[in-house]
Amino acid sequence: KPELKTASGILLPDRAAKAQAPNYAMVLAAGPGRRTKEGDILPMGVKVGDKVVVPEYGGMTLKFEEEEYQVYRDEDIMGILQEE
C-alpha cells in the first residue's frame, strides 16, 4: 500500500488523509472581499455560480428557514473547478 506524504516529506497516517478529503460545493453568494490594513479591498477569488472544492471539515454552518448553508473564508477554498 502506498504511503501518504506531504510535499515537505511528512508521512501521514491513513486517517489524516481521509480527514481532509475534499467536498464540492456551488457558490451561492460572495461578499466584496476583505480589507487590508491600509483599508483597500482585496476582491474574492470566487464568484456566484463557481463550483469549488472545500475541505471536509471547516467553515461555518448557518441555518436559514430550515435550510443549512456552509460558509467558508476565501482562503479556505481549495480550488475552482472549470468546465471543459
PyMOL Python script that loads the backbone (N, CA, C, O; Angstrom):
from pymol import cmd

cmd.read_pdbstr("""\
ATOM      1  N   LYS A   1       0.864  -1.186   0.000  1.00  0.00           N
ATOM      2  CA  LYS A   1       0.000   0.000   0.000  1.00  0.00           C
ATOM      3  C   LYS A   1       0.896   1.229   0.000  1.00  0.00           C
ATOM      4  O   LYS A   1       1.835   1.297   0.793  1.00  0.00           O
ATOM      5  N   PRO A   2       0.631   2.215  -0.878  1.00  0.00           N
ATOM      6  CA  PRO A   2       1.492   3.397  -0.957  1.00  0.00           C
ATOM      7  C   PRO A   2       1.375   4.282   0.281  1.00  0.00           C
ATOM      8  O   PRO A   2       0.312   4.393   0.892  1.00  0.00           O
ATOM      9  N   GLU A   3       2.501   4.908   0.630  1.00  0.00           N
ATOM     10  CA  GLU A   3       2.499   5.816   1.769  1.00  0.00           C
ATOM     11  C   GLU A   3       1.963   7.177   1.343  1.00  0.00           C
ATOM     12  O   GLU A   3       2.153   7.604   0.204  1.00  0.00           O
ATOM     13  N   LEU A   4       1.295   7.847   2.266  1.00  0.00           N
ATOM     14  CA  LEU A   4       0.811   9.194   2.018  1.00  0.00           C
ATOM     15  C   LEU A   4       1.833  10.159   2.583  1.00  0.00           C
ATOM     16  O   LEU A   4       2.223  10.057   3.746  1.00  0.00           O
ATOM     17  N   LYS A   5       2.268  11.106   1.745  1.00  0.00           N
ATOM     18  CA  LYS A   5       3.328  12.014   2.150  1.00  0.00           C
ATOM     19  C   LYS A   5       2.987  13.431   1.705  1.00  0.00           C
ATOM     20  O   LYS A   5       2.469  13.630   0.607  1.00  0.00           O
ATOM     21  N   THR A   6       3.275  14.419   2.556  1.00  0.00           N
ATOM     22  CA  THR A   6       3.057  15.813   2.191  1.00  0.00           C
ATOM     23  C   THR A   6       4.161  16.264   1.247  1.00  0.00           C
ATOM     24  O   THR A   6       5.143  15.547   1.055  1.00  0.00           O
ATOM     25  N   ALA A   7       4.011  17.445   0.656  1.00  0.00           N
ATOM     26  CA  ALA A   7       5.021  17.985  -0.253  1.00  0.00           C
ATOM     27  C   ALA A   7       6.362  18.164   0.451  1.00  0.00           C
ATOM     28  O   ALA A   7       7.406  18.096  -0.198  1.00  0.00           O
ATOM     29  N   SER A   8       6.356  18.390   1.755  1.00  0.00           N
ATOM     30  CA  SER A   8       7.602  18.579   2.500  1.00  0.00           C
ATOM     31  C   SER A   8       8.179  17.264   3.012  1.00  0.00           C
ATOM     32  O   SER A   8       9.218  17.268   3.671  1.00  0.00           O
ATOM     33  N   GLY A   9       7.516  16.119   2.718  1.00  0.00           N
ATOM     34  CA  GLY A   9       8.055  14.822   3.066  1.00  0.00           C
ATOM     35  C   GLY A   9       7.544  14.214   4.353  1.00  0.00           C
ATOM     36  O   GLY A   9       8.065  13.185   4.784  1.00  0.00           O
ATOM     37  N   ILE A  10       6.542  14.811   4.987  1.00  0.00           N
ATOM     38  CA  ILE A  10       5.990  14.266   6.227  1.00  0.00           C
ATOM     39  C   ILE A  10       5.041  13.123   5.885  1.00  0.00           C
ATOM     40  O   ILE A  10       4.133  13.289   5.071  1.00  0.00           O
ATOM     41  N   LEU A  11       5.252  11.960   6.508  1.00  0.00           N
ATOM     42  CA  LEU A  11       4.376  10.808   6.276  1.00  0.00           C
ATOM     43  C   LEU A  11       3.096  10.974   7.082  1.00  0.00           C
ATOM     44  O   LEU A  11       3.134  11.353   8.252  1.00  0.00           O
ATOM     45  N   LEU A  12       1.961  10.687   6.445  1.00  0.00           N
ATOM     46  CA  LEU A  12       0.656  10.839   7.089  1.00  0.00           C
ATOM     47  C   LEU A  12      -0.008   9.488   7.277  1.00  0.00           C
ATOM     48  O   LEU A  12       0.062   8.635   6.392  1.00  0.00           O
ATOM     49  N   PRO A  13      -0.658   9.280   8.429  1.00  0.00           N
ATOM     50  CA  PRO A  13      -1.454   8.054   8.580  1.00  0.00           C
ATOM     51  C   PRO A  13      -2.696   8.140   7.697  1.00  0.00           C
ATOM     52  O   PRO A  13      -3.122   9.231   7.317  1.00  0.00           O
ATOM     53  N   ASP A  14      -3.271   6.984   7.376  1.00  0.00           N
ATOM     54  CA  ASP A  14      -4.461   6.945   6.512  1.00  0.00           C
ATOM     55  C   ASP A  14      -5.583   7.837   7.017  1.00  0.00           C
ATOM     56  O   ASP A  14      -6.219   8.535   6.228  1.00  0.00           O
ATOM     57  N   ARG A  15      -5.834   7.824   8.327  1.00  0.00           N
ATOM     58  CA  ARG A  15      -6.960   8.606   8.851  1.00  0.00           C
ATOM     59  C   ARG A  15      -6.748  10.106   8.676  1.00  0.00           C
ATOM     60  O   ARG A  15      -7.724  10.848   8.567  1.00  0.00           O
ATOM     61  N   ALA A  16      -5.501  10.572   8.646  1.00  0.00           N
ATOM     62  CA  ALA A  16      -5.233  12.001   8.436  1.00  0.00           C
ATOM     63  C   ALA A  16      -5.584  12.396   7.011  1.00  0.00           C
ATOM     64  O   ALA A  16      -6.139  13.471   6.783  1.00  0.00           O
ATOM     65  N   ALA A  17      -5.270  11.547   6.064  1.00  0.00           N
ATOM     66  CA  ALA A  17      -5.585  11.847   4.665  1.00  0.00           C
ATOM     67  C   ALA A  17      -7.090  11.847   4.446  1.00  0.00           C
ATOM     68  O   ALA A  17      -7.611  12.686   3.711  1.00  0.00           O
ATOM     69  N   LYS A  18      -7.793  10.914   5.079  1.00  0.00           N
ATOM     70  CA  LYS A  18      -9.242  10.851   4.925  1.00  0.00           C
ATOM     71  C   LYS A  18      -9.921  12.041   5.593  1.00  0.00           C
ATOM     72  O   LYS A  18     -10.981  12.473   5.140  1.00  0.00           O
ATOM     73  N   ALA A  19      -9.336  12.576   6.656  1.00  0.00           N
ATOM     74  CA  ALA A  19      -9.929  13.703   7.382  1.00  0.00           C
ATOM     75  C   ALA A  19      -9.943  14.961   6.524  1.00  0.00           C
ATOM     76  O   ALA A  19     -10.742  15.864   6.771  1.00  0.00           O
ATOM     77  N   GLN A  20      -9.075  15.036   5.523  1.00  0.00           N
ATOM     78  CA  GLN A  20      -9.012  16.219   4.675  1.00  0.00           C
ATOM     79  C   GLN A  20      -9.562  15.968   3.274  1.00  0.00           C
ATOM     80  O   GLN A  20      -9.249  16.712   2.345  1.00  0.00           O
ATOM     81  N   ALA A  21     -10.373  14.933   3.116  1.00  0.00           N
ATOM     82  CA  ALA A  21     -10.962  14.643   1.821  1.00  0.00           C
ATOM     83  C   ALA A  21     -11.800  15.837   1.368  1.00  0.00           C
ATOM     84  O   ALA A  21     -12.594  16.369   2.145  1.00  0.00           O
ATOM     85  N   PRO A  22     -11.627  16.258   0.117  1.00  0.00           N
ATOM     86  CA  PRO A  22     -12.362  17.437  -0.344  1.00  0.00           C
ATOM     87  C   PRO A  22     -13.827  17.149  -0.649  1.00  0.00           C
ATOM     88  O   PRO A  22     -14.210  16.016  -0.940  1.00  0.00           O
ATOM     89  N   ASN A  23     -14.616  18.181  -0.577  1.00  0.00           N
ATOM     90  CA  ASN A  23     -16.017  18.163  -0.979  1.00  0.00           C
ATOM     91  C   ASN A  23     -16.186  19.212  -2.068  1.00  0.00           C
ATOM     92  O   ASN A  23     -15.371  20.126  -2.194  1.00  0.00           O
ATOM     93  N   TYR A  24     -17.229  19.079  -2.837  1.00  0.00           N
ATOM     94  CA  TYR A  24     -17.519  20.037  -3.899  1.00  0.00           C
ATOM     95  C   TYR A  24     -18.743  20.844  -3.499  1.00  0.00           C
ATOM     96  O   TYR A  24     -19.668  20.320  -2.879  1.00  0.00           O
ATOM     97  N   ALA A  25     -18.742  22.123  -3.857  1.00  0.00           N
ATOM     98  CA  ALA A  25     -19.854  22.996  -3.494  1.00  0.00           C
ATOM     99  C   ALA A  25     -20.064  24.034  -4.585  1.00  0.00           C
ATOM    100  O   ALA A  25     -19.160  24.329  -5.368  1.00  0.00           O
ATOM    101  N   MET A  26     -21.275  24.581  -4.622  1.00  0.00           N
ATOM    102  CA  MET A  26     -21.607  25.656  -5.543  1.00  0.00           C
ATOM    103  C   MET A  26     -21.660  26.958  -4.748  1.00  0.00           C
ATOM    104  O   MET A  26     -22.264  27.010  -3.677  1.00  0.00           O
ATOM    105  N   VAL A  27     -21.030  28.005  -5.270  1.00  0.00           N
ATOM    106  CA  VAL A  27     -21.037  29.306  -4.597  1.00  0.00           C
ATOM    107  C   VAL A  27     -22.391  29.961  -4.842  1.00  0.00           C
ATOM    108  O   VAL A  27     -22.755  30.252  -5.981  1.00  0.00           O
ATOM    109  N   LEU A  28     -23.137  30.190  -3.755  1.00  0.00           N
ATOM    110  CA  LEU A  28     -24.459  30.817  -3.856  1.00  0.00           C
ATOM    111  C   LEU A  28     -24.391  32.322  -3.611  1.00  0.00           C
ATOM    112  O   LEU A  28     -25.241  33.072  -4.092  1.00  0.00           O
ATOM    113  N   ALA A  29     -23.377  32.763  -2.861  1.00  0.00           N
ATOM    114  CA  ALA A  29     -23.210  34.192  -2.566  1.00  0.00           C
ATOM    115  C   ALA A  29     -21.754  34.442  -2.219  1.00  0.00           C
ATOM    116  O   ALA A  29     -21.070  33.553  -1.711  1.00  0.00           O
ATOM    117  N   ALA A  30     -21.282  35.644  -2.491  1.00  0.00           N
ATOM    118  CA  ALA A  30     -19.908  36.029  -2.152  1.00  0.00           C
ATOM    119  C   ALA A  30     -19.891  37.511  -1.817  1.00  0.00           C
ATOM    120  O   ALA A  30     -20.538  38.321  -2.481  1.00  0.00           O
ATOM    121  N   GLY A  31     -19.159  37.844  -0.799  1.00  0.00           N
ATOM    122  CA  GLY A  31     -19.039  39.250  -0.400  1.00  0.00           C
ATOM    123  C   GLY A  31     -18.065  39.994  -1.294  1.00  0.00           C
ATOM    124  O   GLY A  31     -17.530  39.424  -2.245  1.00  0.00           O
ATOM    125  N   PRO A  32     -17.830  41.272  -0.992  1.00  0.00           N
ATOM    126  CA  PRO A  32     -16.931  42.072  -1.822  1.00  0.00           C
ATOM    127  C   PRO A  32     -15.461  41.718  -1.635  1.00  0.00           C
ATOM    128  O   PRO A  32     -14.643  42.008  -2.508  1.00  0.00           O
ATOM    129  N   GLY A  33     -15.114  41.096  -0.513  1.00  0.00           N
ATOM    130  CA  GLY A  33     -13.716  40.762  -0.231  1.00  0.00           C
ATOM    131  C   GLY A  33     -13.368  41.193   1.184  1.00  0.00           C
ATOM    132  O   GLY A  33     -14.249  41.522   1.979  1.00  0.00           O
ATOM    133  N   ARG A  34     -12.074  41.188   1.491  1.00  0.00           N
ATOM    134  CA  ARG A  34     -11.656  41.625   2.827  1.00  0.00           C
ATOM    135  C   ARG A  34     -10.776  42.850   2.706  1.00  0.00           C
ATOM    136  O   ARG A  34     -10.190  43.118   1.657  1.00  0.00           O
ATOM    137  N   ARG A  35     -10.698  43.581   3.792  1.00  0.00           N
ATOM    138  CA  ARG A  35      -9.904  44.814   3.805  1.00  0.00           C
ATOM    139  C   ARG A  35      -8.487  44.551   4.283  1.00  0.00           C
ATOM    140  O   ARG A  35      -8.254  43.736   5.175  1.00  0.00           O
ATOM    141  N   THR A  36      -7.550  45.255   3.674  1.00  0.00           N
ATOM    142  CA  THR A  36      -6.170  45.206   4.119  1.00  0.00           C
ATOM    143  C   THR A  36      -6.015  46.180   5.286  1.00  0.00           C
ATOM    144  O   THR A  36      -6.952  46.905   5.622  1.00  0.00           O
ATOM    145  N   LYS A  37      -4.843  46.196   5.899  1.00  0.00           N
ATOM    146  CA  LYS A  37      -4.579  47.137   6.992  1.00  0.00           C
ATOM    147  C   LYS A  37      -4.670  48.582   6.508  1.00  0.00           C
ATOM    148  O   LYS A  37      -4.965  49.488   7.287  1.00  0.00           O
ATOM    149  N   GLU A  38      -4.415  48.789   5.223  1.00  0.00           N
ATOM    150  CA  GLU A  38      -4.483  50.133   4.648  1.00  0.00           C
ATOM    151  C   GLU A  38      -5.910  50.531   4.274  1.00  0.00           C
ATOM    152  O   GLU A  38      -6.158  51.684   3.918  1.00  0.00           O
ATOM    153  N   GLY A  39      -6.852  49.583   4.351  1.00  0.00           N
ATOM    154  CA  GLY A  39      -8.245  49.882   4.048  1.00  0.00           C
ATOM    155  C   GLY A  39      -8.668  49.521   2.635  1.00  0.00           C
ATOM    156  O   GLY A  39      -9.831  49.699   2.274  1.00  0.00           O
ATOM    157  N   ASP A  40      -7.739  49.015   1.828  1.00  0.00           N
ATOM    158  CA  ASP A  40      -8.086  48.602   0.469  1.00  0.00           C
ATOM    159  C   ASP A  40      -8.837  47.270   0.517  1.00  0.00           C
ATOM    160  O   ASP A  40      -8.634  46.471   1.432  1.00  0.00           O
ATOM    161  N   ILE A  41      -9.693  47.039  -0.459  1.00  0.00           N
ATOM    162  CA  ILE A  41     -10.444  45.787  -0.518  1.00  0.00           C
ATOM    163  C   ILE A  41      -9.724  44.807  -1.441  1.00  0.00           C
ATOM    164  O   ILE A  41      -9.429  45.123  -2.593  1.00  0.00           O
ATOM    165  N   LEU A  42      -9.443  43.605  -0.915  1.00  0.00           N
ATOM    166  CA  LEU A  42      -8.922  42.509  -1.729  1.00  0.00           C
ATOM    167  C   LEU A  42     -10.125  41.716  -2.218  1.00  0.00           C
ATOM    168  O   LEU A  42     -10.852  41.141  -1.408  1.00  0.00           O
ATOM    169  N   PRO A  43     -10.349  41.676  -3.533  1.00  0.00           N
ATOM    170  CA  PRO A  43     -11.553  41.004  -4.039  1.00  0.00           C
ATOM    171  C   PRO A  43     -11.522  39.506  -3.774  1.00  0.00           C
ATOM    172  O   PRO A  43     -10.458  38.908  -3.615  1.00  0.00           O
ATOM    173  N   MET A  44     -12.710  38.914  -3.731  1.00  0.00           N
ATOM    174  CA  MET A  44     -12.864  37.470  -3.532  1.00  0.00           C
ATOM    175  C   MET A  44     -12.286  36.730  -4.734  1.00  0.00           C
ATOM    176  O   MET A  44     -12.279  37.245  -5.852  1.00  0.00           O
ATOM    177  N   GLY A  45     -11.806  35.523  -4.487  1.00  0.00           N
ATOM    178  CA  GLY A  45     -11.282  34.693  -5.563  1.00  0.00           C
ATOM    179  C   GLY A  45     -12.357  33.881  -6.255  1.00  0.00           C
ATOM    180  O   GLY A  45     -12.082  33.223  -7.258  1.00  0.00           O
ATOM    181  N   VAL A  46     -13.584  33.912  -5.736  1.00  0.00           N
ATOM    182  CA  VAL A  46     -14.696  33.159  -6.322  1.00  0.00           C
ATOM    183  C   VAL A  46     -15.853  34.110  -6.615  1.00  0.00           C
ATOM    184  O   VAL A  46     -15.922  35.226  -6.101  1.00  0.00           O
ATOM    185  N   LYS A  47     -16.759  33.620  -7.464  1.00  0.00           N
ATOM    186  CA  LYS A  47     -17.959  34.411  -7.771  1.00  0.00           C
ATOM    187  C   LYS A  47     -19.167  33.481  -7.733  1.00  0.00           C
ATOM    188  O   LYS A  47     -19.020  32.260  -7.781  1.00  0.00           O
ATOM    189  N   VAL A  48     -20.332  34.051  -7.649  1.00  0.00           N
ATOM    190  CA  VAL A  48     -21.574  33.277  -7.615  1.00  0.00           C
ATOM    191  C   VAL A  48     -21.633  32.374  -8.846  1.00  0.00           C
ATOM    192  O   VAL A  48     -21.393  32.816  -9.969  1.00  0.00           O
ATOM    193  N   GLY A  49     -21.955  31.110  -8.614  1.00  0.00           N
ATOM    194  CA  GLY A  49     -22.055  30.142  -9.704  1.00  0.00           C
ATOM    195  C   GLY A  49     -20.824  29.273  -9.863  1.00  0.00           C
ATOM    196  O   GLY A  49     -20.891  28.255 -10.552  1.00  0.00           O
ATOM    197  N   ASP A  50     -19.686  29.636  -9.245  1.00  0.00           N
ATOM    198  CA  ASP A  50     -18.479  28.815  -9.331  1.00  0.00           C
ATOM    199  C   ASP A  50     -18.691  27.504  -8.596  1.00  0.00           C
ATOM    200  O   ASP A  50     -19.321  27.476  -7.539  1.00  0.00           O
ATOM    201  N   LYS A  51     -18.167  26.411  -9.153  1.00  0.00           N
ATOM    202  CA  LYS A  51     -18.140  25.123  -8.460  1.00  0.00           C
ATOM    203  C   LYS A  51     -16.757  25.021  -7.834  1.00  0.00           C
ATOM    204  O   LYS A  51     -15.749  25.076  -8.538  1.00  0.00           O
ATOM    205  N   VAL A  52     -16.706  24.872  -6.505  1.00  0.00           N
ATOM    206  CA  VAL A  52     -15.442  24.930  -5.781  1.00  0.00           C
ATOM    207  C   VAL A  52     -15.183  23.648  -5.000  1.00  0.00           C
ATOM    208  O   VAL A  52     -16.090  22.852  -4.756  1.00  0.00           O
ATOM    209  N   VAL A  53     -13.930  23.471  -4.617  1.00  0.00           N
ATOM    210  CA  VAL A  53     -13.511  22.361  -3.772  1.00  0.00           C
ATOM    211  C   VAL A  53     -13.270  22.945  -2.383  1.00  0.00           C
ATOM    212  O   VAL A  53     -12.508  23.898  -2.224  1.00  0.00           O
ATOM    213  N   VAL A  54     -13.931  22.360  -1.377  1.00  0.00           N
ATOM    214  CA  VAL A  54     -13.797  22.838   0.002  1.00  0.00           C
ATOM    215  C   VAL A  54     -13.378  21.666   0.886  1.00  0.00           C
ATOM    216  O   VAL A  54     -13.658  20.514   0.554  1.00  0.00           O
ATOM    217  N   PRO A  55     -12.704  21.946   2.020  1.00  0.00           N
ATOM    218  CA  PRO A  55     -12.308  20.849   2.910  1.00  0.00           C
ATOM    219  C   PRO A  55     -13.524  20.191   3.556  1.00  0.00           C
ATOM    220  O   PRO A  55     -14.573  20.814   3.714  1.00  0.00           O
ATOM    221  N   GLU A  56     -13.362  18.917   3.927  1.00  0.00           N
ATOM    222  CA  GLU A  56     -14.471  18.190   4.548  1.00  0.00           C
ATOM    223  C   GLU A  56     -14.868  18.827   5.872  1.00  0.00           C
ATOM    224  O   GLU A  56     -16.053  18.931   6.189  1.00  0.00           O
ATOM    225  N   TYR A  57     -13.876  19.251   6.638  1.00  0.00           N
ATOM    226  CA  TYR A  57     -14.137  19.886   7.925  1.00  0.00           C
ATOM    227  C   TYR A  57     -13.726  21.341   7.839  1.00  0.00           C
ATOM    228  O   TYR A  57     -12.715  21.668   7.217  1.00  0.00           O
ATOM    229  N   GLY A  58     -14.487  22.198   8.446  1.00  0.00           N
ATOM    230  CA  GLY A  58     -14.173  23.617   8.423  1.00  0.00           C
ATOM    231  C   GLY A  58     -15.391  24.410   8.008  1.00  0.00           C
ATOM    232  O   GLY A  58     -16.473  23.861   7.799  1.00  0.00           O
ATOM    233  N   GLY A  59     -15.201  25.683   7.894  1.00  0.00           N
ATOM    234  CA  GLY A  59     -16.320  26.549   7.552  1.00  0.00           C
ATOM    235  C   GLY A  59     -17.278  26.681   8.720  1.00  0.00           C
ATOM    236  O   GLY A  59     -17.017  26.190   9.818  1.00  0.00           O
ATOM    237  N   MET A  60     -18.370  27.340   8.467  1.00  0.00           N
ATOM    238  CA  MET A  60     -19.385  27.581   9.487  1.00  0.00           C
ATOM    239  C   MET A  60     -20.738  27.209   8.897  1.00  0.00           C
ATOM    240  O   MET A  60     -21.029  27.532   7.745  1.00  0.00           O
ATOM    241  N   THR A  61     -21.558  26.537   9.682  1.00  0.00           N
ATOM    242  CA  THR A  61     -22.901  26.168   9.236  1.00  0.00           C
ATOM    243  C   THR A  61     -23.893  27.232   9.698  1.00  0.00           C
ATOM    244  O   THR A  61     -23.961  27.561  10.882  1.00  0.00           O
ATOM    245  N   LEU A  62     -24.658  27.763   8.751  1.00  0.00           N
ATOM    246  CA  LEU A  62     -25.718  28.723   9.052  1.00  0.00           C
ATOM    247  C   LEU A  62     -27.040  28.114   8.615  1.00  0.00           C
ATOM    248  O   LEU A  62     -27.107  27.427   7.595  1.00  0.00           O
ATOM    249  N   LYS A  63     -28.081  28.361   9.377  1.00  0.00           N
ATOM    250  CA  LYS A  63     -29.397  27.820   9.060  1.00  0.00           C
ATOM    251  C   LYS A  63     -30.368  28.975   8.824  1.00  0.00           C
ATOM    252  O   LYS A  63     -30.545  29.839   9.683  1.00  0.00           O
ATOM    253  N   PHE A  64     -30.995  28.977   7.643  1.00  0.00           N
ATOM    254  CA  PHE A  64     -31.999  29.971   7.279  1.00  0.00           C
ATOM    255  C   PHE A  64     -33.243  29.242   6.816  1.00  0.00           C
ATOM    256  O   PHE A  64     -33.191  28.446   5.878  1.00  0.00           O
ATOM    257  N   GLU A  65     -34.366  29.513   7.474  1.00  0.00           N
ATOM    258  CA  GLU A  65     -35.651  28.927   7.085  1.00  0.00           C
ATOM    259  C   GLU A  65     -35.535  27.421   6.854  1.00  0.00           C
ATOM    260  O   GLU A  65     -35.925  26.922   5.798  1.00  0.00           O
ATOM    261  N   GLU A  66     -35.004  26.706   7.831  1.00  0.00           N
ATOM    262  CA  GLU A  66     -34.875  25.251   7.822  1.00  0.00           C
ATOM    263  C   GLU A  66     -33.869  24.724   6.789  1.00  0.00           C
ATOM    264  O   GLU A  66     -33.750  23.509   6.630  1.00  0.00           O
ATOM    265  N   GLU A  67     -33.154  25.587   6.095  1.00  0.00           N
ATOM    266  CA  GLU A  67     -32.147  25.182   5.115  1.00  0.00           C
ATOM    267  C   GLU A  67     -30.765  25.487   5.696  1.00  0.00           C
ATOM    268  O   GLU A  67     -30.542  26.578   6.221  1.00  0.00           O
ATOM    269  N   GLU A  68     -29.830  24.522   5.604  1.00  0.00           N
ATOM    270  CA  GLU A  68     -28.480  24.729   6.114  1.00  0.00           C
ATOM    271  C   GLU A  68     -27.533  25.110   4.987  1.00  0.00           C
ATOM    272  O   GLU A  68     -27.605  24.567   3.885  1.00  0.00           O
ATOM    273  N   TYR A  69     -26.640  26.056   5.281  1.00  0.00           N
ATOM    274  CA  TYR A  69     -25.637  26.525   4.340  1.00  0.00           C
ATOM    275  C   TYR A  69     -24.273  26.490   5.007  1.00  0.00           C
ATOM    276  O   TYR A  69     -24.163  26.715   6.212  1.00  0.00           O
ATOM    277  N   GLN A  70     -23.223  26.207   4.224  1.00  0.00           N
ATOM    278  CA  GLN A  70     -21.854  26.245   4.718  1.00  0.00           C
ATOM    279  C   GLN A  70     -21.210  27.545   4.253  1.00  0.00           C
ATOM    280  O   GLN A  70     -21.341  27.930   3.091  1.00  0.00           O
ATOM    281  N   VAL A  71     -20.516  28.218   5.163  1.00  0.00           N
ATOM    282  CA  VAL A  71     -19.833  29.467   4.850  1.00  0.00           C
ATOM    283  C   VAL A  71     -18.338  29.246   5.046  1.00  0.00           C
ATOM    284  O   VAL A  71     -17.910  28.758   6.092  1.00  0.00           O
ATOM    285  N   TYR A  72     -17.543  29.607   4.038  1.00  0.00           N
ATOM    286  CA  TYR A  72     -16.088  29.458   4.093  1.00  0.00           C
ATOM    287  C   TYR A  72     -15.416  30.793   3.820  1.00  0.00           C
ATOM    288  O   TYR A  72     -15.933  31.629   3.079  1.00  0.00           O
ATOM    289  N   ARG A  73     -14.256  30.975   4.432  1.00  0.00           N
ATOM    290  CA  ARG A  73     -13.428  32.137   4.101  1.00  0.00           C
ATOM    291  C   ARG A  73     -12.812  31.886   2.739  1.00  0.00           C
ATOM    292  O   ARG A  73     -12.639  30.739   2.329  1.00  0.00           O
ATOM    293  N   ASP A  74     -12.485  32.955   2.043  1.00  0.00           N
ATOM    294  CA  ASP A  74     -11.897  32.846   0.713  1.00  0.00           C
ATOM    295  C   ASP A  74     -10.636  31.979   0.733  1.00  0.00           C
ATOM    296  O   ASP A  74     -10.426  31.175  -0.176  1.00  0.00           O
ATOM    297  N   GLU A  75      -9.801  32.134   1.754  1.00  0.00           N
ATOM    298  CA  GLU A  75      -8.543  31.371   1.802  1.00  0.00           C
ATOM    299  C   GLU A  75      -8.759  29.889   2.130  1.00  0.00           C
ATOM    300  O   GLU A  75      -7.825  29.097   2.001  1.00  0.00           O
ATOM    301  N   ASP A  76      -9.971  29.496   2.553  1.00  0.00           N
ATOM    302  CA  ASP A  76     -10.260  28.086   2.817  1.00  0.00           C
ATOM    303  C   ASP A  76     -10.664  27.324   1.556  1.00  0.00           C
ATOM    304  O   ASP A  76     -10.654  26.093   1.549  1.00  0.00           O
ATOM    305  N   ILE A  77     -11.017  28.037   0.501  1.00  0.00           N
ATOM    306  CA  ILE A  77     -11.396  27.399  -0.758  1.00  0.00           C
ATOM    307  C   ILE A  77     -10.152  26.744  -1.362  1.00  0.00           C
ATOM    308  O   ILE A  77      -9.129  27.399  -1.563  1.00  0.00           O
ATOM    309  N   MET A  78     -10.254  25.442  -1.647  1.00  0.00           N
ATOM    310  CA  MET A  78      -9.096  24.689  -2.135  1.00  0.00           C
ATOM    311  C   MET A  78      -8.905  24.812  -3.649  1.00  0.00           C
ATOM    312  O   MET A  78      -7.801  24.600  -4.151  1.00  0.00           O
ATOM    313  N   GLY A  79      -9.949  25.144  -4.362  1.00  0.00           N
ATOM    314  CA  GLY A  79      -9.834  25.273  -5.812  1.00  0.00           C
ATOM    315  C   GLY A  79     -11.172  25.547  -6.456  1.00  0.00           C
ATOM    316  O   GLY A  79     -12.226  25.371  -5.844  1.00  0.00           O
ATOM    317  N   ILE A  80     -11.114  25.982  -7.707  1.00  0.00           N
ATOM    318  CA  ILE A  80     -12.315  26.249  -8.506  1.00  0.00           C
ATOM    319  C   ILE A  80     -12.283  25.272  -9.679  1.00  0.00           C
ATOM    320  O   ILE A  80     -11.281  25.179 -10.387  1.00  0.00           O
ATOM    321  N   LEU A  81     -13.377  24.548  -9.881  1.00  0.00           N
ATOM    322  CA  LEU A  81     -13.459  23.588 -10.987  1.00  0.00           C
ATOM    323  C   LEU A  81     -13.894  24.323 -12.251  1.00  0.00           C
ATOM    324  O   LEU A  81     -14.826  25.128 -12.230  1.00  0.00           O
ATOM    325  N   GLN A  82     -13.212  24.035 -13.334  1.00  0.00           N
ATOM    326  CA  GLN A  82     -13.503  24.668 -14.627  1.00  0.00           C
ATOM    327  C   GLN A  82     -14.221  23.674 -15.534  1.00  0.00           C
ATOM    328  O   GLN A  82     -13.870  22.495 -15.570  1.00  0.00           O
ATOM    329  N   GLU A  83     -15.212  24.142 -16.257  1.00  0.00           N
ATOM    330  CA  GLU A  83     -15.888  23.326 -17.279  1.00  0.00           C
ATOM    331  C   GLU A  83     -14.955  23.197 -18.482  1.00  0.00           C
ATOM    332  O   GLU A  83     -14.253  24.145 -18.834  1.00  0.00           O
ATOM    333  N   GLU A  84     -14.951  22.021 -19.109  1.00  0.00           N
ATOM    334  CA  GLU A  84     -14.100  21.836 -20.301  1.00  0.00           C
ATOM    335  C   GLU A  84     -14.868  22.074 -21.563  1.00  0.00           C
ATOM    336  O   GLU A  84     -14.310  21.961 -22.655  1.00  0.00           O
TER     337      GLU A  84
END
""", "prot")
cmd.dss("prot")
cmd.show_as("cartoon", "prot")
cmd.util.cbc("prot")
cmd.orient("prot")
